[in-house]
Amino acid sequence: MSDNVVHMKLEGSSKSHSRTDIITRDVESVIDEPIARGGTNLGMSPTETLITSLIGCTNVITHRIMEKMGFKINSLDIKTKTLFNRDGVGLIQEVDIPFPEITMDIEISTDASESNLIEVKKQLAMYCPIAKVIRNAGTKINENWTKIN
């Protein structure tokens, strides 16, 4: 096992049937359901948190790759559309792949060329741990990259 394998420690405390307060390091967060689903809307839902993790990881790893390659990112915006089969969370039936497809529209302003971005995309697929977990669970992730000036 690599020396870079570390233990992550997070704690969750149930505040209601829909709200969980999360603590890690010195950071607190709330996971909650919207009012329409009986929550208090104080945070993102668990499923929204998963997709948020994908967006955040895509941002971090893209910046690291670009820096390592010697390029600058002026702006990076990521929008997602996620296909979500709610049969599982509705206790209707078990769902093997709850998120069959996620589409990420990635808009980037950079000094890297289009051909350099091909390498960035390749490395992103190699190194983003959240995307790897989601893909290995059977979800198709589509990335639509647009380079802007």
C-alpha positions in Angstrom: 0.0 0.0 0.0 1.2 3.5 -0.8 2.5 5.9 1.8 -0.1 8.3 0.5 -3.0 6.2 1.7 -4.5 8.2 4.6 -7.5 7.8 7.0 -10.2 10.4 6.5 -12.3 11.1 9.6 -15.8 12.6 9.4 -18.6 12.6 11.9 -22.3 12.8 11.4 -25.0 13.6 14.0 -28.7 13.1 13.2 -30.6 16.3 14.0 -33.9 15.0 12.5 -35.2 12.4 10.1 -33.8 14.5 7.2 -31.0 16.6 8.6 -27.4 15.4 9.4 -24.8 17.7 10.8 -21.3 16.8 9.5 -18.0 17.7 11.1 -14.5 17.2 9.6 -11.3 18.9 10.6 -12.6 22.3 11.8 -15.4 22.5 9.2 -19.1 22.0 9.8 -21.7 21.2 7.1 -25.3 20.3 7.0 -26.9 17.7 4.8 -30.7 18.1 4.6 -33.7 17.5 2.5 -35.8 20.2 0.8 -39.0 21.3 2.6 -41.0 19.5 -0.1 -39.5 16.2 1.1 -40.0 17.0 4.8 -36.7 18.6 5.5 -35.7 22.1 6.6 -33.7 23.0 3.5 -30.6 24.0 5.5 -28.2 22.1 3.2 -27.9 20.1 0.1 -29.5 16.6 0.0 -27.3 13.5 0.2 -27.7 13.0 -3.6 -26.9 16.6 -4.4 -23.9 16.4 -2.1 -22.6 13.5 -4.2 -22.8 15.5 -7.5 -21.3 18.5 -5.7 -18.3 16.4 -4.8 -17.9 15.5 -8.5 -18.0 19.2 -9.4 -15.5 20.1 -6.6 -13.1 17.3 -7.5 -13.2 18.2 -11.2 -12.3 21.8 -10.3 -9.4 20.8 -8.0 -7.9 18.1 -10.2 -8.2 20.2 -13.4 -6.4 23.1 -11.7 -3.6 20.7 -10.5 -3.2 19.2 -13.9 -3.1 22.6 -15.6 -0.6 23.9 -13.1 1.7 20.9 -13.6 1.5 21.3 -17.4 2.4 25.0 -17.0 -1.0 26.5 -18.1 -3.2 29.1 -16.4 -6.9 28.9 -15.8 -8.6 32.3 -16.0 -12.1 30.8 -15.3 -13.6 27.4 -14.9 -17.4 26.9 -14.6 -18.9 23.4 -14.3 -22.7 22.7 -14.7 -24.2 19.3 -14.3 -27.3 17.5 -15.4 -27.9 14.2 -13.6 -30.3 11.4 -14.5 -31.4 10.0 -11.1 -33.6 6.9 -10.7 -35.5 7.6 -7.4 -37.0 4.1 -7.1 -34.4 3.2 -4.5 -34.8 6.3 -2.2 -38.6 5.9 -2.6 -38.3 2.3 -1.3 -40.1 1.1 -4.5 -37.4 -1.3 -5.6 -33.6 -1.7 -5.4 -31.7 0.2 -8.1 -28.3 -1.1 -9.2 -27.3 2.2 -10.8 -29.2 5.1 -9.2 -27.4 7.7 -11.4 -27.3 6.1 -14.9 -25.8 9.3 -16.5 -24.2 12.6 -15.5 -23.5 15.3 -18.0 -20.9 17.9 -17.1 -20.7 21.1 -19.2 -17.2 22.5 -18.4 -16.5 26.0 -19.6 -12.8 27.0 -19.4 -10.9 30.1 -20.2 -7.2 29.2 -20.4 -3.9 29.8 -22.3 -3.8 26.0 -23.1 -4.5 25.0 -26.6 -7.3 22.6 -27.7 -4.8 19.8 -28.1 -3.4 20.5 -24.6 -7.0 20.2 -23.2 -7.2 16.7 -24.7 -4.4 15.7 -22.4 -6.1 17.5 -19.5 -9.3 15.6 -20.1 -7.3 12.3 -20.2 -5.5 13.0 -16.9 -8.7 14.2 -15.2 -10.3 10.8 -15.9 -7.1 9.2 -14.5 -6.8 11.2 -11.3 -10.2 12.5 -10.1 -11.2 10.1 -7.3 -14.8 11.1 -7.2 -15.3 10.5 -10.9 -13.5 7.2 -10.7 -15.8 6.0 -7.9 -18.9 7.2 -9.8 -17.8 5.6 -13.1 -16.8 2.3 -11.4 -20.4 2.2 -9.9 -21.7 2.0 -13.5 -22.6 5.7 -14.1 -21.8 7.2 -17.5 -20.2 10.6 -17.1 -20.3 12.8 -20.2 -17.9 15.8 -20.3 -18.7 18.6 -22.7 -15.7 21.0 -22.7 -15.9 24.5 -24.2 -12.9 26.7 -24.4 -13.8 30.4 -24.1 -11.6 33.5 -24.4 
